Amino acid sequence: MLRTRLLTAAVLLMVVGGCLFQASETLWNALVAFIVGWASWEWGGLARQRVTVRVGYTLGVLGLMLWGERGPQAIWMTASLVFWLTMVPVWLKGRWQIHSWTLLLAGMVVLLPTGWSLILLRRQGPELVLALMAVMWVSDTAAYFAGKAWGKHKLAPDISPGKTWQGVMGAWVGVTVYAGWVWWTSVRPEAQGTMAGLIRHSGFIWLLLAWVLAALGILGDLFESWIKRCAGVKDSGSGLPGHGGILDRVDALTSSLPLAALWVMWATGT
């Protein structure tokens, strides 16, 4: 199982990483659309919809994504951020059962801004996308090892029994160290690129952003875990051997990337 998981992760890293740094904008946008379409298909499955509805939902999300390329993306990003900061905590605290059509509507607020964020951020430079996504990777990895070593107090046992408050603290420490390292490398005189310029412009806001992104990533993970629990499934899909579905891999990104995109919009004046 571990071998399969590592092999799948390596293939994903090569495909996505290669496209991130080498692909044309058109090819990158096509890859993002494919990921959003795949995630939409799985989301329809979690909403327990029949195949015809899932196909229609997937095509509808992709159509809105294409239309939104010419629309007010900042409004969608803001709506997504409000959803994650207000609705989702209440949703999880109340252990609300999720009705299918409610979940489908929520999926649009979750998936569309994620796709647009990946497109917008990549236009600013692939290193920026990598640095921001790494916040979630560092958070997840640090939380896993801290939870394994010291985890005693459950974070949300009814939703995700494996997560602990000690894991959360480990994530906070890991992200703080990572954000500090990124800041140090960005403010050095020889530092070049979009990321370095944004860090110099933002200053201490970068550290606050990294903390909030990590917190949102944990929230996104918990929300997807609750959706799967309501649907009575272990994984969102089976397309990624050893990992489950695409939503199982991007859950933290769906909740954090819209804020990252808003930060870039603010910092660059776009």
C-alpha positions in Angstrom: 0.0 0.0 0.0 2.8 2.4 0.9 4.7 1.6 -2.3 1.5 2.3 -4.4 0.9 5.5 -2.5 4.5 6.7 -3.1 4.4 5.8 -6.7 1.2 7.6 -7.3 2.6 10.7 -5.5 5.7 10.6 -7.6 3.7 10.5 -10.9 1.5 13.3 -9.7 4.5 15.4 -8.8 6.1 14.9 -12.2 3.0 15.7 -14.1 1.8 18.7 -12.1 5.3 20.0 -11.4 6.3 19.6 -15.1 3.3 21.5 -16.3 3.7 24.2 -13.6 7.2 25.1 -14.8 7.2 24.0 -18.4 3.7 24.1 -19.9 2.2 27.0 -21.9 -0.6 29.0 -20.2 -3.1 27.2 -22.4 -1.9 23.7 -21.4 -1.8 24.7 -17.7 -5.3 26.1 -17.9 -6.4 22.8 -19.5 -4.8 20.8 -16.7 -6.6 23.0 -14.1 -9.9 22.5 -15.9 -9.3 18.8 -15.9 -8.6 18.8 -12.2 -11.7 20.9 -11.4 -13.8 18.7 -13.7 -12.6 15.5 -11.9 -13.2 17.1 -8.5 -16.7 18.1 -9.6 -17.5 14.6 -10.7 -16.4 13.3 -7.3 -18.3 16.0 -5.5 -21.5 14.9 -7.3 -20.8 11.4 -6.1 -20.5 12.6 -2.5 -23.8 14.3 -3.0 -25.2 10.9 -4.0 -26.4 11.9 -7.4 -27.0 9.6 -10.3 -24.6 9.5 -13.2 -26.7 11.9 -15.5 -26.8 14.6 -12.8 -23.1 14.2 -12.1 -22.3 14.6 -15.8 -24.5 17.7 -16.0 -23.0 19.1 -12.8 -19.4 18.6 -14.0 -20.2 20.3 -17.3 -22.0 23.1 -15.5 -19.0 23.8 -13.2 -16.6 23.7 -16.2 -18.9 26.1 -18.1 -19.0 28.5 -15.2 -15.2 28.3 -14.8 -14.7 29.3 -18.5 -17.3 32.1 -18.2 -15.7 33.3 -15.0 -12.4 33.8 -16.7 -14.0 37.0 -18.0 -16.0 37.8 -14.9 -15.4 39.3 -11.4 -13.2 36.6 -9.9 -12.4 38.6 -6.8 -16.1 38.4 -5.8 -16.0 34.6 -6.1 -12.7 34.5 -4.1 -14.3 36.6 -1.4 -17.4 34.6 -1.4 -15.3 31.4 -1.0 -13.3 33.0 1.9 -16.6 34.0 3.7 -17.9 30.5 3.2 -14.9 28.9 4.8 -14.6 31.4 7.7 -18.3 31.5 8.6 -20.4 28.7 7.2 -18.0 25.8 7.4 -17.1 26.2 11.1 -20.9 26.4 12.0 -21.5 23.4 9.7 -18.9 21.3 11.4 -19.8 22.4 15.0 -23.4 21.6 14.4 -22.6 18.3 12.7 -25.2 19.3 10.1 -26.3 16.5 7.8 -25.7 17.6 4.2 -28.6 17.6 1.7 -27.5 16.7 -1.8 -28.5 20.0 -3.6 -27.1 22.1 -0.7 -23.8 20.2 -1.2 -23.9 20.8 -5.0 -24.3 24.5 -4.5 -21.5 24.6 -1.9 -19.3 22.8 -4.4 -19.5 25.7 -6.8 -18.3 28.0 -4.1 -15.4 25.6 -3.3 -14.3 24.3 -6.6 -14.6 27.3 -9.0 -12.4 29.7 -6.9 -9.8 27.0 -6.5 -9.5 26.6 -10.3 -9.3 30.4 -10.9 -6.8 30.7 -8.1 -4.5 28.2 -9.7 -4.7 30.0 -13.0 -4.2 33.5 -11.5 -1.3 32.5 -9.3 0.5 30.7 -12.1 0.4 33.9 -14.2 2.4 35.6 -11.5 5.1 32.8 -11.7 5.3 29.1 -11.0 7.6 29.6 -8.0 4.7 31.6 -6.3 2.3 28.7 -6.8 4.8 26.2 -5.4 5.7 28.4 -2.4 2.0 28.9 -1.5 1.1 25.2 -2.0 4.1 24.3 0.1 2.5 26.0 3.1 -0.2 23.3 3.1 2.3 20.5 2.4 4.5 21.6 5.3 1.4 22.0 7.6 0.1 18.5 6.7 3.5 16.8 7.1 4.3 18.5 10.4 0.8 17.8 11.8 1.2 14.1 10.8 4.5 13.6 12.5 3.6 15.7 15.6 0.4 13.8 16.0 2.1 10.5 15.6 4.7 11.4 18.3 2.7 13.3 20.8 -1.0 13.2 19.8 -3.3 12.6 22.7 -6.1 15.2 22.6 -8.5 14.7 19.6 -9.3 17.7 17.5 -12.6 16.5 16.1 -13.1 12.8 16.9 -16.6 12.6 15.4 -15.3 13.9 12.0 -11.6 12.9 11.7 -10.5 10.7 14.6 -6.8 10.8 13.5 -6.4 14.5 14.0 -5.1 15.9 17.3 -4.5 19.3 18.9 -0.8 18.3 19.2 -0.8 17.8 15.4 -2.3 21.3 15.0 0.6 22.7 17.1 3.1 20.8 15.1 1.6 22.3 11.9 1.8 25.8 13.4 5.5 25.3 14.3 6.3 23.8 10.9 4.6 26.6 9.0 6.2 29.3 11.1 9.7 27.9 10.4 8.9 27.5 6.7 7.4 31.0 6.4 10.4 32.4 8.2 12.8 30.7 5.8 10.8 32.0 2.8 10.9 35.5 4.2 14.7 35.3 4.9 15.5 34.1 1.4 13.2 36.7 -0.2 14.6 39.8 1.5 18.2 39.0 0.7 19.6 41.5 -1.9 20.2 38.8 -4.5 16.6 37.5 -4.3 14.7 37.8 -7.5 11.2 36.9 -8.8 7.6 37.6 -8.0 7.6 35.8 -4.7 10.5 37.8 -3.4 8.8 41.1 -4.5 5.6 40.1 -2.8 7.3 39.2 0.5 9.2 42.5 0.5 5.9 44.4 -0.2 3.9 42.5 2.5 6.4 42.1 5.3 4.9 40.7 8.5 1.6 40.1 6.6 3.3 37.1 4.9 3.7 35.3 8.3 0.1 36.0 9.2 -1.0 34.8 5.8 0.9 31.5 6.2 -0.7 30.9 9.6 -4.2 31.6 8.2 -3.6 29.4 5.1 -2.5 26.5 7.3 -5.6 26.9 9.5 -7.9 27.1 6.4 -6.1 23.9 5.1 -7.0 22.0 8.3 -10.6 23.3 8.0 -10.8 22.1 4.4 -9.5 18.7 5.4 -12.1 18.4 8.2 -14.9 19.6 5.9 -14.2 17.0 3.3 -13.9 14.3 6.0 -17.4 15.3 7.2 -18.8 15.2 3.7 -17.4 11.7 3.2 -18.8 10.6 6.6 -22.2 11.9 5.6 -21.9 10.1 2.3 -20.8 6.9 4.0 -17.5 6.5 2.1 -13.9 6.4 3.0 -12.5 8.2 0.0 -13.9 10.7 -2.4 -13.0 8.4 -5.3 -10.7 5.7 -6.5 -8.8 7.3 -9.4 -5.5 7.8 -7.4 -4.2 4.4 -6.2 -3.2 4.6 -2.6 -4.7 8.1 -2.2 -8.4 7.7 -3.1 -9.8 10.5 -5.2 -8.6 13.9 -6.4 -10.6 15.7 -3.6 -8.6 13.7 -1.1 -5.5 15.4 -2.4 -6.7 18.9 -2.9 -9.0 19.4 0.1 -6.6 21.7 1.9 -6.0 23.7 -1.3 -9.7 24.3 -1.9 -10.0 26.2 1.3 -6.7 28.1 1.2 -5.9 29.1 -2.4 -8.7 31.6 -2.8 -7.2 33.6 0.1 -3.8 33.3 -1.4 -5.2 34.6 -4.7 -6.8 37.6 -2.9 -3.5 38.4 -1.3 -1.7 38.4 -4.6 -4.5 40.6 -6.1 -4.0 43.1 -3.2 -0.2 43.0 -3.3 0.1 43.4 -7.1 -2.9 45.8 -7.5 -4.6 43.4 -10.1 
